[in-house]
Amino acid sequence: HPNNTSIYTCLRSGLLSLSVVQMALYETIKNLLPSVPSGLIGHSAGEVLSGYADGCLNAEQVILIQDACARAMLATKKSQGGMTA
């Protein structure tokens, strides 16, 4: 429901939390595997994390980008935050 602000707050904190967990998982896997992938692909939040895994973005940049995306999703009037990537 659009008037329930806790739902929208959860979207932002959820996206940021997911990003931190994904970066940590990537670092863990990277340290366990003897080789790295030759290519990466992602969609929406995944493309930002692909940039991190590829070395194009650092952790701070990932958080700033994901925060901006979450704020944009929350600010949209058309889809109430859904699939605005």
N, C-alpha and C positions, 0 to 999 in steps of 0.2 A: 504494500500500500504506500503511495507516494508521501503520505503524511507521517509515516513511521521512519523517523530519522535514524534509528538504530540499524535498520536494514542497510541504509546507505553508508553509514559509518563502517559497517562490517565489510562492505565491498572494498573500501579503501584499505583497511587494515588487512583484509584477506589477501588482496593482491600483493601488498608489500610483504606480508609474511610468506606467501608462496614463493616470492622472488628470493627471499633470504634462504629458505629451505632448498630451493633449486640450486642456488649458488653453492651452498654447503655440500649438497649431494654431488654436484659436478666436481668440486675440489676433492672430495673423498674418492670418487671413481677415478679421477685423473691420477691421483697418487697411487692407486692400486694397479692400474693397467700399464703395460709396457709401451703402448703406442697411443697416439691420438687419432681421432677420425680425420679423414681428408676433407670432409665437408660437413656442414651443419645446416639444418633447416628448422624453422619454427613459424608459428602463426600467433598473432596477437601478443600476449605476454611472452610466449615462447620465442618470438623473434628477437626480443630484447635480451633474453637469456642466451640465445645463440650468439649474439654479439659479445656477451661476456665470455662465453666458452671459447670463442674464436680470438679473444684478446683485443677486440676492438673497443670494448667498454670496460671500465673498472666497476667495482661494487658500488661506489658512490653514484656513478652515472646511472647504473641500473635502477637504484632506488629513486633517484630524481625523475627519471623517465617514467617509471611505473607510477609514481605519485602523481605526475602530471596527467597520465592516462586515466587514472582513477578519478581525479578531479574533473577531467573532461567528461567522463562517463556520468558522473554525478550531476554535472551542470546541464547535460542535454535535456531538452524538453520532449524530444520526439520519442525516444525509445526507453526512457526512464532508466538509463544506464546499461541497457542490454546491447551487446554486440556493436559497439561503436568504434571498434578498432578499424 
